[in-house]
Amino acid sequence: MSLIKGGLLDRRGFLKTTVAAGVAAGLPGASFAQSTPKRGGDLRVAKGHGQTTDTLDPGQWENGYMLALGFGIHGFLTQVAPDGSLEPELAESWEASEDASEWRMKIRKGVTFHSGKELTVEDVIASINHHRGEDSTSAAGPIVAPITDIKADGDDTVVFTLDGGNADFPFILSDYHLAICKASDDGIDWQSGDGCGAYVLKSFSPGVSSQFERNPNFWREDRGWFDTVEMLAVVDQNARTTALVSGDVHAIDRVDLKAANLLGRNPGVTIESVAGTQHYTFAMSTNTDPYTDNNIRQALKWGINREELVEKILFGYGSVGNDHPIGQGQRFYNSELEQKTYDPDKAKFFLKEAGMDSIDINLSSSDAAFGGAVDAAILYQASAKEAGININVVREPKDGYWSDVWMKKPFTAVYWGGRPVEDQMFATAYQCGAAWNDSFWCNDRFEELLLKARAELDEDKRREMYYEMQDLVANQGGVVIPMFANYVFAVGDKVAHGEMASNWDMDGERWMERWWMA
């Protein structure tokens, strides 16, 4: 066995710098509401997510409502800590083979499900296998695909064998789909919602509301402070805001950015702004003309005014992007890559390289993609026109956008929450043939580096490879990434919390177990 053990893979400060950057920039709400944690109180939160088709099957979770529900009621093998490091959870420790192709996870003893059943290695194996295989419909299928075998070694260790080395494997196991459920004859029992998390699910009405009670037998004493939690699905932005101001709820997500400062002036309301990996994109289908020509793709990348989008769409709650999905606070962010700026002359140059003086294209957009997506497309239309790129903005309906427009039409607005490690982000959305590769981009050199970097244990060598991969995506890929958006949410003065995680919205969607009543 190698020296890659539980604590040594942690990344202290991995995403912490992004939060610090938010404070340094003077963003509203960047401070932390801290007090001494105490038990008690009933929390109500309104989420701008949730739909009637939501299910308790962890393989189908796809929105912030279900992430929060899953993290509240279930246990996971590992979890991303507020400072971006990796914490042991149900796996209390781990170690890898020399080539990082075999990982041994020691499972925590004394953990029980809400029903009273004790957690076993069989539950862990069945839960991960739920996402594997040709018949699986799980969205986590691609990230567990490298697992070739899972077996128990005694009653406290699970051994994972991979098809190649992966130095980030313990981080992968923190993915929100990989909840540990009870094993059953036909796989796992996800239908009952019986988990081993900090809260017991008392009711679940998809697209409406959920009720939770504190798990009195939760194995962690430093989590799960509220007596009860109610989470409401309130997709309408005005309704969420009104509920917070009136005191009907204690916190809301997806704050209207253009009204954030005004909302923050209300007594007892604090706007929280946390920088992380969330980014907004315009994806081109590189298997469809004219986007098969990288000159056209480059013209579109130089024809967008990134600073204007950050100012007018994000209202300063974010930063410019550089056409790759790795955030500035991440470990292998390429700080040496030339930052693209708005340059109509350079965009015209690439058009001419493609044999054109001008081009007419359609851009599908909807605020279902992200708040202000239609306005962002209109601003893009105005800036690109200076370069001879005539963008026709197609306003798509919110309903059905992800099923009927995204990855169906050749140029679309898209939202990405990002991923905690570079390999996971690249494998999810840029690997050739990946289910969510929304630009249908394939690049032999990128594929080669993806496999090599994943298995490389030398940090300096990995950095070189991830630098080159970001260069390839930025300058040959099919996605325009003009901006990284902070997570902006609002909390009332009756709620307190510590340092905010930045791997997902609202404290990594772990607010239910980490926050407490002030």
C-alpha atoms as one frame of an Amber mdcrd trajectory, in Angstrom:
protein
   0.000   0.000   0.000   1.094   3.541  -0.725   1.102   6.593   1.511  -2.207
   7.878   0.111  -4.282   7.520   3.240  -7.340   9.327   4.561  -5.815  12.491
   5.942  -3.060  12.835   3.363  -5.471  13.277   0.484  -7.167  16.241   2.174
  -6.906  19.634   0.492  -6.773  22.282   3.177  -7.533  25.581   1.539  -8.565
  23.830  -1.704 -11.630  26.061  -2.129 -11.084  28.293   0.885  -9.311  30.874
  -1.248 -12.462  31.454  -3.274 -14.382  32.490  -0.188 -11.522  34.732   0.878
 -11.587  36.301  -2.573 -15.247  37.136  -2.062 -14.472  38.932   1.191 -11.532
  40.776  -0.351 -13.700  41.968  -3.214 -16.125  43.531  -0.755 -19.051  41.431
  -1.915 -22.223  41.818   0.132 -22.812  39.128   2.712 -19.352  37.616   2.499
 -18.975  37.614   6.292 -19.968  34.656   8.422 -22.836  34.596  10.923 -21.217
  32.738  13.789 -22.293  31.912  17.328 -22.019  28.919  19.619 -24.022  25.999
  18.153 -26.943  24.829  20.252 -29.699  22.314  19.849 -33.319  23.254  19.344
 -35.575  25.266  17.072 -37.625  24.660  13.975 -36.087  25.723  10.671 -38.028
  26.577   7.512 -36.225  27.011   4.195 -37.623  27.898   0.758 -35.720  26.487
  -2.209 -35.985  27.700  -5.801 -35.912  24.073  -6.949 -38.123  21.029  -6.713
 -40.527  19.442  -9.142 -43.339  16.920  -9.038 -41.163  14.357 -10.817 -38.561
  14.323  -8.007 -37.915  10.900  -6.506 -36.082   9.491  -3.487 -33.934   7.388
  -5.841 -30.472   8.970  -5.347 -29.457   8.138  -8.899 -32.109  10.549 -10.197
 -31.339  13.600  -8.048 -30.687  16.626 -10.246 -31.602  19.818  -8.356 -30.706
  21.694  -5.182 -33.867  20.613  -3.378 -32.995  16.938  -3.686 -29.319  17.538
  -2.871 -30.333  19.155   0.419 -32.820  16.369   1.156 -30.244  13.678   0.370
 -27.496  15.240   2.470 -29.973  15.686   5.324 -31.255  12.119   5.618 -28.436
   9.980   4.231 -24.838   9.205   5.050 -22.039   9.216   2.476 -18.633   7.577
   2.524 -16.857  10.943   2.386 -17.851  14.595   2.363 -16.351  17.908   1.288
 -15.676  20.073   4.348 -16.404  23.827   4.438 -12.735  24.610   3.743 -12.689
  22.366   0.654 -10.781  19.481   2.233 -12.128  15.941   2.279 -13.595  14.578
   5.513 -14.180  10.955   6.462 -17.853  10.197   6.996 -19.135   6.616   6.877
 -15.679   5.622   5.658 -13.557   6.508   8.680 -10.268   5.962   6.803  -8.875
   4.718   3.489  -5.689   3.675   1.769  -4.670   3.038  -1.840  -2.381   0.719
  -3.744   0.826   2.143  -5.196  -0.864   2.898  -8.524  -4.125   4.141  -6.926
  -6.145   1.480  -8.756  -7.283  -0.250  -5.545  -8.811   1.556  -2.588  -9.592
   0.035   0.804 -12.273   1.873   2.793 -12.704   1.095   6.482 -16.389   1.490
   7.356 -17.339   3.244  10.592 -18.731   1.027  13.351 -21.754   1.874  15.483
 -23.706   3.747  12.784 -27.398   2.912  12.535 -30.135   3.703  10.044 -33.201
   5.585  11.247 -35.024   2.240  11.465 -32.414   0.987  13.929 -30.598  -1.360
  11.555 -26.793  -1.215  11.903 -24.753  -0.093   8.874 -22.817  -2.948   7.239
 -20.338  -3.354   4.402 -23.144  -5.021   2.430 -25.153  -1.773   2.547 -22.164
   0.139   1.164 -21.560  -2.349  -1.660 -25.243  -2.455  -2.666 -25.504   1.348
  -2.583 -22.592   1.888  -4.972 -23.696  -1.007  -7.193 -27.076   0.733  -7.545
 -25.379   3.172  -9.943 -23.320   0.597 -11.868 -24.084  -1.647 -14.805 -25.697
  -1.369 -18.214 -29.221  -1.339 -16.776 -28.565   1.548 -14.400 -30.326   4.820
 -15.158 -28.327   6.701 -12.533 -26.788  10.059 -13.395 -23.762   8.855 -11.406
 -23.168   6.032 -13.875 -20.191   7.728 -15.591 -18.321   8.470 -12.366 -18.625
   4.897 -11.015 -17.974   3.295 -14.411 -14.216   2.923 -13.668 -15.080   0.598
 -10.741 -14.528  -2.973 -11.955 -15.126  -4.737  -8.649 -16.396  -4.087  -5.125
 -15.989  -6.644  -2.367 -15.951  -6.931   1.398 -12.812  -7.759   3.354 -14.104
  -8.825   6.729 -16.968  -6.966   8.368 -15.469  -3.481   8.336 -13.634  -2.952
   5.012 -14.815  -2.454   1.435 -12.286  -2.889  -1.374 -12.807  -0.967  -4.622
 -10.890  -2.080  -7.719 -10.687   0.435 -10.580  -9.842  -0.006 -14.247  -6.925
   2.398 -13.737  -5.393   4.636 -11.132  -7.475   7.499  -9.718  -5.813   9.676
  -7.100  -9.126  11.512  -6.502 -11.292   8.448  -5.894 -12.221   9.321  -2.266
 -13.414  12.730  -3.522 -15.582  10.999  -6.130 -17.335   9.075  -3.342 -18.592
  12.372  -1.886 -20.839  12.843  -4.945 -24.411  13.651  -3.923 -25.830  10.662
  -5.806 -23.787   8.136  -3.839 -25.938   8.009  -0.715 -25.571   4.879   1.421
 -28.938   3.146   1.704 -30.012  -0.169   3.221 -29.301  -3.238   1.119 -32.352
  -5.201  -0.005 -32.986  -8.317  -2.065 -33.264  -6.374  -5.319 -30.530  -3.823
  -4.616 -31.198  -1.033  -2.124 -34.208   0.295  -0.276 -34.354   3.896  -1.448
 -38.154   4.066  -1.460 -38.534   4.356   2.322 -36.051   7.207   2.768 -34.505
   5.251   5.649 -31.018   6.718   5.943 -28.318   7.191   8.547 -28.041  10.977
   8.263 -28.647  13.729  10.801 -32.384  13.965  10.052 -35.280  11.530   9.725
 -37.590  12.122   6.762 -41.164  12.423   8.063 -42.919  13.420   4.835 -42.024
  14.033   1.205 -44.369  15.688  -1.274 -42.393  16.101  -4.533 -42.356  19.653
  -5.812 -44.139  20.911  -2.685 -42.524  20.293   0.706 -40.673  17.913   3.018
 -40.580  17.582   6.813 -37.682  16.286   8.893 -36.947  15.553  12.558 -33.547
  15.371  14.214 -32.096  11.854  14.362 -31.474  11.271  18.100 -29.050   8.446
  17.290 -26.891  10.306  14.770 -23.248   9.310  15.204 -21.868  12.875  15.005
 -22.391  15.150  17.990 -21.298  18.263  16.051 -24.078  18.064  13.437 -27.871
  18.172  13.373 -28.820  21.074  15.649 -32.482  21.780  14.752 -35.381  19.882
  16.309 -37.304  19.957  13.030 -36.771  21.202   9.495 -39.336  22.034   6.832
 -38.141  22.550   3.276 -40.466  24.150   0.735 -40.203  24.090  -3.038 -40.912
  27.713  -3.998 -39.739  28.176  -7.567 -41.221  31.657  -7.919 -38.505  34.143
  -6.995 -40.841  36.861  -5.714 -42.688  34.386  -3.508 -39.419  33.147  -1.970
 -38.226  36.679  -1.290 -41.548  37.708   0.261 -41.521  34.619   2.493 -38.087
  35.577   3.867 -38.891  39.256   4.432 -42.157  38.392   6.184 -40.410  35.873
   8.432 -42.340  32.876   7.095 -39.025  31.180   6.261 -35.518  31.532   7.692
 -33.488  31.200   4.481 -33.870  31.185   0.708 -31.588  30.354  -2.204 -31.363
  31.809  -5.728 -31.670  35.424  -4.661 -32.624  37.861  -7.430 -29.199  39.426
  -8.031 -30.500  42.738  -9.283 -32.490  43.139  -6.073 -29.934  41.574  -3.700
 -28.650  44.843  -2.250 -32.198  46.061  -1.659 -33.162  42.778  -0.016 -30.101
  42.992   2.217 -31.305  46.342   3.588 -34.265  44.641   5.246 -33.769  44.362
   9.030 -32.645  40.875   9.977 -31.750  39.755   6.439 -28.177  38.944   5.400
 -27.101  38.319   1.803 -24.496  35.553   1.581 -22.182  35.488  -1.440 -19.777
  32.572  -1.773 -17.477  32.069  -4.762 -16.904  28.539  -5.991 -17.105  26.427
  -9.130 -20.575  27.448 -10.389 -20.381  28.731 -13.967 -22.701  29.737 -16.800
 -21.995  28.638 -20.357 -23.058  28.712 -23.986 -22.562  25.246 -25.455 -22.002
  24.664 -29.186 -22.597  21.256 -30.777 -19.196  20.608 -32.341 -20.718  17.783
 -34.412 -23.019  20.240 -36.191 -22.071  22.954 -38.715 -20.911  25.656 -38.387
 -19.512  24.651 -34.974 -17.440  21.838 -36.465 -14.932  24.588 -37.408 -12.814
  25.675 -34.449 -12.306  29.071 -36.111 -16.034  29.724 -35.694 -15.853  28.586
 -32.079 -12.906  30.879 -31.417 -14.677  33.807 -33.079 -17.622  33.329 -30.716
 -15.292  33.188 -27.719 -13.586  36.482 -28.609 -16.900  38.126 -29.531 -18.450
  38.048 -26.058 -18.046  40.848 -23.512 -17.362  38.925 -20.315 -16.932  41.930
 -18.036 -20.287  43.297 -19.161 -22.023  40.016 -18.325 -20.486  39.903 -14.846
 -21.600  43.495 -14.274 -25.096  43.358 -15.788 -26.149  39.728 -15.265 -24.319
  38.831 -12.046 -24.337  42.404 -10.654 -20.781  41.849  -9.496 -21.536  38.557
  -7.726 -19.021  36.584  -9.766 -15.963  36.775 -11.993 -15.057  36.423 -15.673
 -14.527  32.938 -17.071 -11.938  31.786 -19.581 -13.808  29.063 -21.515 -12.862
  26.175 -19.244 -14.747  24.940 -16.140 -11.993  25.030 -13.510 -12.473  27.697
 -10.826  -9.764  30.053  -9.604  -9.746  28.493  -6.138  -9.203  24.963  -7.364
  -5.902  23.198  -6.902  -4.880  22.914 -10.551  -6.369  26.147 -11.930  -4.238
  27.352 -14.872  -3.256  30.854 -13.804  -0.860  31.138 -16.769  -3.479  30.758
 -19.500  -4.145  33.883 -21.564  -7.381  35.478 -20.396  -9.754  36.075 -23.296
 -11.222  39.567 -23.434 -13.770  41.199 -25.701 -11.922  41.678 -29.004 -14.139
  42.111 -32.102 -11.071  42.400 -34.353  -9.749  39.035 -33.201 -13.216  37.540
 -33.636 -13.285  38.923 -37.212  -9.839  37.367 -37.810 -11.112  33.910 -36.872
 -14.209  34.406 -39.044 -11.944  35.186 -41.987  -9.896  32.059 -41.183 -13.163
  30.168 -41.591 -13.653  31.873 -44.979 -16.426  34.206 -43.833 -16.987  37.933
 -43.415 -20.139  37.395 -41.346 -22.287  34.582 -40.024 -25.900  34.143 -38.879
 -26.582  31.739 -35.990 -29.359  30.923 -33.509 -28.756  30.908 -29.744 -31.398
  29.138 -27.641 -31.833  30.613 -24.184 -34.248  30.514 -21.278 -34.111  31.647
 -17.672 -34.480  27.953 -16.857 -30.790  27.744 -17.779 -29.824  30.386 -15.227
 -31.264  33.612 -13.890 -30.837  36.291 -16.565 -29.901  33.813 -19.310 -32.115
  35.497 -21.892 -30.697  38.924 -21.034 -27.197  37.451 -21.230 -27.944  36.113
 -24.706 -29.174  39.551 -25.812 -25.983  41.195 -24.510 -23.990  38.529 -26.356
 -25.971  39.351 -29.507 -25.010  43.028 -29.199 -21.292  42.460 -28.607 -20.896
  39.773 -31.274 -22.559  41.971 -33.922 -19.459  44.194 -33.925 -17.505  41.216
 -35.264 -19.964  40.312 -38.015 -21.567  37.549 -35.925 -25.344  37.916 -36.137
 -26.930  36.047 -33.239 -30.666  35.410 -33.320 -31.771  34.875 -29.722 -34.411
  32.136 -29.530 -36.420  32.485 -26.319 -37.207  28.955 -25.248 -39.920  28.056
 -22.696 -38.788  27.217 -19.172 -40.826  24.042 -19.085 -38.995  21.269 -20.855
 -35.825  23.275 -21.465 -33.492  20.560 -20.178 -35.299  17.742 -21.964 -36.183
  19.434 -25.263 -33.547  22.150 -25.827 -30.308  21.387 -23.971 -28.193  18.971
 -26.020 -30.947  18.971 -28.657 -30.372  22.379 -30.246 -26.882  23.342 -31.465
 -26.173  26.507 -29.414 -27.698  26.789 -25.949 -27.368  28.585 -22.608 -26.393
  26.228 -19.770 -25.854  26.244 -15.998 -23.168  24.155 -14.287 -22.577  23.817
 -10.559 -19.043  22.596 -11.162 -17.344  19.727  -9.355 -14.893  19.674  -6.427
 -12.011  18.141  -8.385 -10.805  18.739 -11.942 -11.066  15.134 -13.080 -14.709
  14.859 -12.068 -15.680  18.013 -13.958 -13.790  17.022 -17.083 -15.077  13.426
 -17.008 -18.683  14.569 -16.519 -18.923  17.175 -19.283 -15.866  17.043 -21.563
 -14.871  13.407 -21.944 -15.694  12.086 -25.399 -19.040  10.295 -25.292 -19.963
  11.359 -21.743 -23.724  11.607 -21.286 -23.517  15.283 -20.307 -20.846  16.352
 -22.823 -23.128  19.094 -24.118 -20.726  20.277 -26.846 -20.203  16.721 -28.190
 -16.505  17.592 -28.257 -13.872  14.885 -28.726 -10.118  15.502 -28.652  -7.545
  12.690 -28.684  -4.912  14.604 -26.720  -7.466  15.598 -24.082  -8.590  11.967
 -23.712  -4.992  10.834 -23.306  -4.279  13.450 -20.637  -7.537  12.719 -18.808
  -6.488   9.123 -18.158  -2.871   9.976 -17.338  -3.692  12.814 -14.943  -6.275
  10.715 -13.122  -3.717   8.041 -12.278  -0.728  10.331 -11.659   0.266  10.672
  -7.998   2.993  13.283  -8.528   1.359  16.678  -7.891   3.686  18.626 -10.216
   3.103  16.249 -13.115  -0.648  16.343 -12.547  -0.562  20.140 -12.557   1.186
  20.221 -15.937  -1.416  17.898 -17.424  -4.416  19.763 -16.029  -2.919  23.053
 -17.253  -2.734  21.653 -20.769  -6.262  20.239 -20.544  -7.651  23.653 -19.621
  -5.793  25.131 -22.597  -7.286  22.514 -24.915 -10.837  23.103 -23.656 -10.469
  26.893 -23.768  -8.953  27.129 -27.243 -10.270  24.075 -29.058 -13.387  23.108
 -27.114 -16.998  23.862 -27.941 -18.137  25.773 -24.859 -18.080  29.522 -24.230
 -17.696  30.075 -20.468 -17.942  33.834 -19.926 -18.544  33.925 -16.171 -18.328
  32.146 -12.846 -21.296  32.967 -10.633 -21.104  33.175  -6.855 -23.652  31.263
  -4.829 -25.941  34.024  -3.553 -28.560  33.235  -0.925 -30.170  34.995   2.015
 -30.644  34.090   5.675 -32.623  35.648   8.479 -31.082  36.727  11.781 -32.510
  33.729  13.644 -30.115  31.398  11.822 -26.384  31.028  12.487 -23.626  29.119
  10.706 -19.869  28.732  10.514 -17.577  28.874   7.515 -19.492  28.314   4.276
 -18.626  25.498   1.886 -18.403  26.501  -1.756 -18.739  23.169  -3.564 -22.533
  23.626  -3.890 -25.067  26.325  -3.083 -26.096  27.072   0.539 -23.055  25.707
   2.360 -22.572  22.799  -0.027 -26.315  22.025   0.479 -25.332  20.755   3.939
 -27.159  23.596   5.736 -29.631  21.197   7.349 -26.943  19.444   9.378 -24.426
  22.312   9.786 -26.531  25.378  10.691 -28.273  26.180  13.988 -30.609  28.715
  15.578 -28.845  31.896  16.723
